[in-house]
Amino acid sequence: MPKTIVQTQDIQLDLPPGGLQLNDGKVLTEVTVAYEAYGTLAADGRNAIYVCHALTGDAHAAFYHAEEDRDPGWWDELIGPGKSVDTDRYYVVCANILGGCKGTTGPCSINPETGRPYGTAFPLITVRDVVQVQKLLLDQLGVPELYAVIGGSLGGMQTLEWAVRFPDYVKRCICVASGVSLSPQALTFDIIGRSEIESDPNWAGGDYYDKSAGPAAGLSRARQIGHVTYLSSASMAIKFGRDERASPYPGQSSLFSTNFQIESYLSHQGSKFVKRFDANSYLYISRMMDMFDLVAEFGSIAEAFRDVKSKFLIVSISSDWLFPPGQQLDIVENLVAARKNVSYFQIDSAYGHDAFLLEYETLGRAVDAFLNGADPATVNGSGNLVDRDLICEMIEPETRVLDVGSGGGDMMLSLTKQRNITGICLDLGFDEIVECMSKGLPAIQLDADEGLKRIASDAFDCVLLNQTIQQLHSALDTIRHMLRIAPACVVGFPNFAYYRCRLSILLGRLPVSNTLPFEWYETPNIHLVTVDEFRQLCRQNDIHIADIRFLAETVVGRLLIALGGVNLGSERGLVKLTRA
Amino acid sequence: MPKTIVQTQDIQLDLPPGGLQLNDGKVLTEVTVAYEAYGTLAADGRNAIYVCHALTGDAHAAFYHAEEDRDPGWWDELIGPGKSVDTDRYYVVCANILGGCKGTTGPCSINPETGRPYGTAFPLITVRDVVQVQKLLLDQLGVPELYAVIGGSLGGMQTLEWAVRFPDYVKRCICVASGVSLSPQALTFDIIGRSEIESDPNWAGGDYYDKSAGPAAGLSRARQIGHVTYLSSASMAIKFGRDERASPYPGQSSLFSTNFQIESYLSHQGSKFVKRFDANSYLYISRMMDMFDLVAEFGSIAEAFRDVKSKFLIVSISSDWLFPPGQQLDIVENLVAARKNVSYFQIDSAYGHDAFLLEYETLGRAVDAFLNGADPATVNGSGNLVDRDLICEMIEPETRVLDVGSGGGDMMLSLTKQRNITGICLDLGFDEIVECMSKGLPAIQLDADEGLKRIASDAFDCVLLNQTIQQLHSALDTIRHMLRIAPACVVGFPNFAYYRCRLSILLGRLPVSNTLPFEWYETPNIHLVTVDEFRQLCRQNDIHIADIRFLAETVVGRLLIALGGVNLGSERGLVKLTRA
């Protein structure tokens, strides 16, 4: 296949009268933006996706600059015709950020006041300023709203800033491996990195552009420190171990050098980086990243997200220690608490933070499902849920429901269609989350035991837990959490006192049936329960049973239920609980 | 209480003729060692404990140097009269390491050949050299053997070197938060740190001792990087968060400085360190730590530990990312595989690597139990184990047994006393591990599901799993692992088909009894089993039942068993399995 060739374009922004007012009060009178655009803007302008790049990225997100280029743009695996961010379908824009050194105005640009490069005369910038420039660019390109904004790391911070600052403009927000602020640990590596550059004599207070040498040694070491934070301990162990090279990397040798490959690799990464990046840009952008803090600005994450309107897909990486998964879960928790539309999954990867540039199989499937998910009203659910109608009956229409252990979302789909319910699916499986999103249902990938703890009180009107309670470690804690999260919950469970179970036990065999289909040594059903004992548990713990239904698929079972022998006749129970 | 005042003493080592031959072939003709000693060497000399310090530590491990000192020695919480390393009982020695700058010969010492400080003329040293010097010191102090050697981090590496190099001399080895080598990730921080120092113009090729300024800036940044690796992300978040100071730390201010407390804290740590440590010592010792690698030296950890004779206590810290717990588990696995006497536990702490200098409650209890544990032959076990004698009968005498889910070791104690068995206890609880060690039984703190996977094939003659299988996630996997680890295993389990259980179920209640004492929603017994189904599982999976016993505490139960109704009459089953 021939390579698609694209070019980075420069555009002079039409600034408001008086210039671009920055967050800290300073003004830029001229701003040039280097950007790339792929695909075609629809007539109604509603198909635009903005891509935010990370710390040292640029506008070249996809395709090739020249036929002879070996490497395409940095997110080419994700963006292109027929790819997750489908350029046949969407108009995709990516620009170098303000403060950068890849074409957009930054410290190495000419200061119109002096005719010389800004250097440290460039104002301190914020993520807010960066996004403001992106908005001006999109205005100028005639984009009336964003179908989606997507980015990872510092790019993820920009997506959050977009959603918070322009709630009506942004319809979907995909935030990968990022957070509402950097952790103190992550800050320290940036702080030390900047100190490297500033203490390099060749930095010369930032005024090195017309000198013979810049702060290459300091910038190289800053990059080396940064680079370690993008990898994981496991990926470094796999990639390098403690293997040695025949000889050290040229220029690296000293009495205390080692021959470890990792030492050569780091030297090489540092040297390569120095050739492509400006030290002052590194100082400005890394400090900007350090200062980004939606909590400090709004008082809390909840307050920051109060007025957002977009749908969110939050993505974490299991081995990311620069933005560990807890930071993305903080975002998810707060969006759920604010009753927003949020999906979440974790990329299970050894690659560390860098996984957002590597794990395209997982990331691509999820981004595809999220961007291109159907309207739930038009989807037909699969599977034959025997208790579907009963559950629909037990849940109030037009409410917000959390379905714990949702699987692929078939029950939620029925609730959406039959009862006009909006809700969120919660499941442990990645495939299930993707299936939910592809049906247009928001879905969160979490273990039920852990997940319920993370969801705020009163975030929902009802929690559904069907055929899952027997697999959880503490049923009582689970019920308590459900009734904290919502004033009502519906629980469905297999009844171990069903007459067929009793007969089996009487004959000395643990029951294996449709409802209990596993052998004893492999069953995920770790807590067996009976209708009577479930009722007793509720009684003893002041949990109010508002409604209870009994299901049996055998004639004998139904007869026993009709005669009042529900503990004997029910194959499963369906209970609606409310706060006492 | 008045402070106990101690002094660091200097001793000129009696070197072999021709001087001290170092690992790399070079020779030191004079070696001075700075050491402290507490307590009294016993007449038989068998009560000496050697304490190994970490990267930047010194000989001052305990007590005070002067009445006015605010801080005692670095491990004072652990060492002293009545403390875990009891100076009323043991003769405790700690010395500054070779290459150091706290009194022992190092790069800042006078080179007898030139009359000037060595600087980089000092030879590259290894942990082996460091331990060799410690051995010469102990010889000179008249210590015929070490009751124990103990150390954390680089000190832990020294304890391993001691055990490997002097197997007859070292009776006990306590290795805390350390490993057989540094991980590639940990290496990188050292590599960058050394590059900081070497690229500081004031380092001057290491020849800065008579200059007005040394490489303070480089050493300070190296320390800052190192310091981050001693903390955990969680502890930094707790201690500093993203809080700001009123003003930056003096001398730290620049355009790109932040007011974050962590930035001031790091600057302060760097400056403080520069006053107390020599840059060349830092280069030599950090490189020595990087190069320590028992695997590279011996081919494998197993080979390195082949001839060790000491008892081991290996300690990990849950949040340590410099020496993550997997590294200590590697040591434990290999010692178990080599049929050595090894105990292990994990300090559950948010403090990161530094926890070995902070978590004295946990560390102290375990070190106390390990050092001062009784002779099992003299201990009386508690508890009334109904199946004690049956189990003793089923296990061959004079063999090596792993007791999975051992609790406080009562069963192992009986096996030791009645059957002359040696073995290792495995339990998840820290209290249980301490109880085992205090009875003189080696004990490993691991989850049974996870722990069995980590134990090498044929590391034991028999594995005992009593009243635990019903709490594990996969009984079949567990049995397979047990028969991989040993040619035989003994499994005891509650029989869910016991007639009283059946009656209970028949009445629609899940059974609660002595053997099954939990309510359904909180029971740890997640996989119920019956005698018949256990036998069936074995049959279907080619697992040979070499012996089976049935226990009942009721007359009816015993009668039923006598009549052949074992599945109905047994309250519990006891099965000996062997490879098919």
Interface residues (C-beta under 8 A of the other chain):
Chain A: T120 L124 S181 L182 S183 P184 Q185 L187 T188 F189 I191 I192 R194 S195 E196 E198 S199 P201 G206 A217 R221 Q224 I225 V228 L231 S232 S233 M236 A237 K239 F240 G241 R242 S254 L255 F256 T258 F260 I262 E263 L266 L283 Y284 R287 D290 M291 D293 V295 A296 W321 P324 S474 A475 L476 F496 A497 C501 R502 I505 L506 G508 R509 L510 E519 W520 Y521 E522 T523 I526 H527 L528 V529 T530 D532 E533 L537 N567 L568
Chain B: T120 L124 S181 L182 S183 P184 Q185 L187 T188 F189 I191 I192 R194 S195 E196 E198 S199 P201 G206 A217 R221 Q224 I225 V228 L231 S232 S233 M236 A237 K239 F240 G241 R242 S254 L255 F256 T258 F260 I262 E263 L266 L283 Y284 R287 D290 M291 D293 V295 A296 W321 P324 S474 A475 L476 F496 A497 C501 R502 I505 L506 G508 R509 L510 E519 W520 Y521 E522 T523 I526 H527 L528 V529 T530 D532 E533 L537 N567 L568
